[in-house]
């Protein structure tokens, strides 16, 4: 009998693609919301840019650490709960990467309107993941997954519960 396990790509494209399209549209259309170009505004813009690039870099590092050596796929296929690598910091590192990159881009672009995208994505992730992946994982791994959820955040990395 074949082992029951989650699909390898679960619901990621359903979550990420629509918001990536919306973000692209907002990014190209948005002119308002930028901090004015005064001496103080330039200092603030520089600080926001540096913070944005750091946040984007953290997101990329988190994503790379999520699937070093293609271990995530093998964990799924072998029906093992992955809790090492980036999964020590967040339960959904790939979705978190998207969230961090969106937030970082909003800061780099100095556009306050773009900050709505990470908020919408976080809300979408929370609602969809509770009803799909988390439900499946609880049924599949039981107490092991419940204990993991008590220790590790769903989508905001690096902050212990």
Secondary structure as UniProt FT lines:
FT   TURN            10..11
FT   HELIX           12..29
FT   TURN            32..33
FT   HELIX           39..66
FT   HELIX           68..70
FT   HELIX           71..77
FT   TURN            78..79
FT   HELIX           85..88
FT   HELIX           93..108
FT   TURN            109..110
FT   HELIX           112..114
FT   HELIX           115..131
FT   HELIX           133..141
FT   HELIX           143..151
FT   TURN            157..158
//
